[in-house]
Amino acid sequence: MKITSGNPRPLGASWDGEGTNFALFSDHADAVELCIFDESGDREMARLMLPEKTHDIWHGYVQGLGPVSYTHLRAHETAYTISFSVLC
């Protein structure tokens, strides 16, 4: 699975019919990972770093990743890591 730069807007997970764009605002994160799980949500299939940051918005686009995919975003900061799930 490959991730490209995508767009900083809109925020959240946005499916365009061919893939999904992810955009997350964080003025403290040093990096943001996109974790992709299997249909059961039990097994992680891929972990990709959001490759771009535009004005404190981390973003990336995954071709072929469609709606009802199980994903999780993990923001890293020097002091701690914040994780939350996003259903696209």
C-alpha positions as CSV (number, residue, x, y, z in Angstrom):
1,M,0.0,0.0,0.0
2,K,1.4,3.4,-1.0
3,I,0.6,6.8,0.4
4,T,1.1,10.1,-1.4
5,S,0.9,13.7,-0.2
6,G,-2.8,14.2,-0.6
7,N,-4.5,17.5,0.5
8,P,-4.7,19.4,3.8
9,R,-8.5,20.0,3.3
10,P,-11.0,18.8,4.2
11,L,-10.0,17.6,7.7
12,G,-10.7,14.0,8.6
13,A,-11.0,11.1,6.2
14,S,-12.5,11.8,2.7
15,W,-13.2,9.3,0.1
16,D,-13.2,10.5,-3.5
17,G,-14.3,7.4,-5.3
18,E,-10.8,6.2,-6.0
19,G,-9.0,6.5,-2.6
20,T,-9.1,8.2,0.7
21,N,-7.4,11.5,1.8
22,F,-6.5,11.9,5.5
23,A,-5.9,15.3,7.1
24,L,-5.3,15.9,10.8
25,F,-4.6,19.2,12.5
26,S,-1.9,19.2,15.2
27,D,0.3,22.0,16.2
28,H,2.3,19.7,18.5
29,A,2.8,16.5,16.5
30,D,6.3,15.5,15.3
31,A,4.8,12.8,13.0
32,V,1.4,11.1,12.3
33,E,0.9,7.5,11.4
34,L,-2.0,6.0,9.5
35,C,-2.7,2.4,10.7
36,I,-4.9,0.2,8.4
37,F,-6.6,-2.9,9.8
38,D,-8.3,-5.9,8.2
39,E,-12.1,-6.2,8.0
40,S,-12.4,-7.6,11.5
41,G,-10.4,-4.7,12.9
42,D,-8.1,-7.2,14.8
43,R,-5.0,-7.3,12.6
44,E,-3.0,-4.4,11.4
45,M,-2.3,-4.7,7.6
46,A,-0.2,-1.5,7.1
47,R,1.3,1.4,8.9
48,L,2.0,4.5,6.9
49,M,3.5,7.9,7.9
50,L,1.4,10.9,6.7
51,P,4.0,12.4,4.3
52,E,3.1,16.1,4.3
53,K,2.5,18.9,6.8
54,T,0.9,22.1,5.6
55,H,0.3,24.8,8.3
56,D,0.0,22.3,11.1
57,I,-2.2,19.9,9.1
58,W,-0.7,16.5,8.5
59,H,-2.0,14.8,5.3
60,G,-1.8,11.9,2.9
61,Y,-3.8,10.0,0.3
62,V,-4.1,6.3,-0.1
63,Q,-5.2,5.1,-3.6
64,G,-7.7,2.2,-3.5
65,L,-8.6,2.6,0.2
66,G,-12.3,3.0,0.2
67,P,-15.2,3.6,2.6
68,V,-15.8,1.2,5.5
69,S,-12.1,0.7,5.9
70,Y,-10.8,0.3,9.5
71,T,-8.1,2.9,10.1
72,H,-6.5,4.5,13.1
73,L,-4.4,7.7,13.3
74,R,-1.5,7.9,15.7
75,A,0.0,11.3,16.4
76,H,3.5,11.4,17.9
77,E,5.0,14.2,20.0
78,T,8.3,14.1,21.8
79,A,6.5,13.7,25.2
80,Y,3.7,11.3,24.3
81,T,1.6,9.6,21.6
82,I,-2.1,10.2,21.0
83,S,-4.2,7.6,19.1
84,F,-7.7,7.6,17.8
85,S,-9.8,5.8,15.2
86,V,-11.3,7.2,12.0
87,L,-13.9,5.4,9.9
88,C,-13.9,6.6,6.3
